[in-house]
Amino acid sequence: MKKLMNKPDQFVTEMLEGILAAHPDELQSVGNDLHCLVAVGMDAARRKVAIVTGGGSGHLPLFLGFVGPGLLDGVAVGNVFASPSARQIAQVTSAVDRGHGVLFLYGNYSGDVINFGMASEMADVSGIRTVHVTGNDDAASSVKGEEDKRRGVAGIYFAYKAAGAAADEGLDLEGVARVTRKAVDRTRTVGVALSPCIIPEVGRPGFTIGDNEMELGMGIHGEKGISRTALKTADETVDAMLDIILTDMPIPGGSTVSVLVNGLGATPREELYILYRRVHKILVGKGITLRRVRIGEFATSMEMSGASVSVILLDEELSHYLDCAASSPLFPCP
Amino acid sequence: MDLCRNDVIGVFDAMSRSVTTGKDLLTSLDADLGDGDLGLTMVNGFYAICQFMARDDAPADTAQLLMQAGFTMAETVPSTMGTLVSTGIIRAGKAAPVRGDIDAAAGLEMFRAAVEGIAVRSKAKRGEKTLLDALYPALEAWEAALSTGGDIAACMDAASRAADLAVVATAGLLSVHGKAAVFGDQSIGKPDPGASAIAMIMRGAREWFLRSVTG
């Protein structure tokens, strides 16, 4: 293992200390817990639904990188690949609630589902209303018809963006949840991994991928994918990814989509653009219009190399929310 | 008889004893269909509740006592079953009478709130081989006992017996949730560990009533 760190068991704490030191004007911790972060300068009197996310560390800029104006209000940060606790989520929730309810928006992983569920019970006792929306864009993680078992990966960005903009425009909790669910329902992602990731406290990869191999559909914690094959070219890889996405969510010609090409941590942007080149060619060839294309890192898996492609089928409302202004210190495409 | 705050503490002590006695059984049932930590989850969770309830600064109000107990359990055992049982306890607390003791009718409302809360959180339905397959029959038995004029002890007795019978019936069901789902058809013939834990908890409560009513 080659990592720039001090003590493995201080990995998350020291990362959070660094983030707070670097971005004091944008992020602050609440309740004396580095794992509970909220946006600085929140106007408590504003009539606005608050949005809270959370999840394990090891995925920057996910999750805390999407806290900021036009995006999310707060985040509970777990240890590497581990859910934050219900109490941490509840603490962030109390800090950001303005009395108009709180949307819980997070990836569909059992630990997060459990802890956000319990945080709802805690918030409820304090008189804070919560509604849950879970990201489940990974089309490779379960078959069609079992979307509720799918994992949330990089495509949650679109849900964050839509939710943040809808809340900013003053929609009520049900309205924000409706827009967010629509964004989730219209987003599909497929990833491909070329090399594994290493959890600092474990110190070695939990699985291996051979030098000449790739795994299609692997999750961002190394969850098993759909197929392990010999390394393909970028074009062949995109063809396989888009085939899954478009089979799962057919997109008629004349539609407008946004596309996000996400690096998993150790893949250079050059390669992401080579992938996007093929995505663009295929979609344009089908008569599909692309807008607000995003290329960069949105949901990583430590030093895993590989990438994911996300497609969201837009309508007027979602297009509008993608256009709204938003910013965060870690937001890769302002 | 109706339940006062200290009776509630007594009931939880009895539940804790029941899951402690049954720990190995729960562990082996869960090892067959899950990851084998259910016995420990229940024992640690109820132990934490009893420790909490015994504290001098524990809430004097039954509703608050139950809600805080649920949070305590959730924090101690943040697994799926730990969280679901905690949710039930929190919801029961929220539904507890604002003042006065808990009679059979109030008990039914608390029990119903608990089951509904667990159903929402688990996203499971009846018949999918989960704890709900013990909870719903127990809830119905409570309701039936109440409608024929039973007091809270009679209702708990009926509910606990119904849960015991329901656990046996879960052996015929197919697991579709959680780790058990991967066993598919192989899950048939084995009782559901979650339902078994519910029956065990309720047996503890029933035994408390038997002891208390007969003195």
Interface residues (C-beta under 8 A of the other chain):
Chain A: S85 A86 R87 S110 G111 I114 N115 G117 M118 E121 M122 D124 V125 D148
Chain B: M67 G70 F71 A74 E75 P78 S79 T80 T83 S86 T87 I90 R91 K94 G117 R121 K123 G178
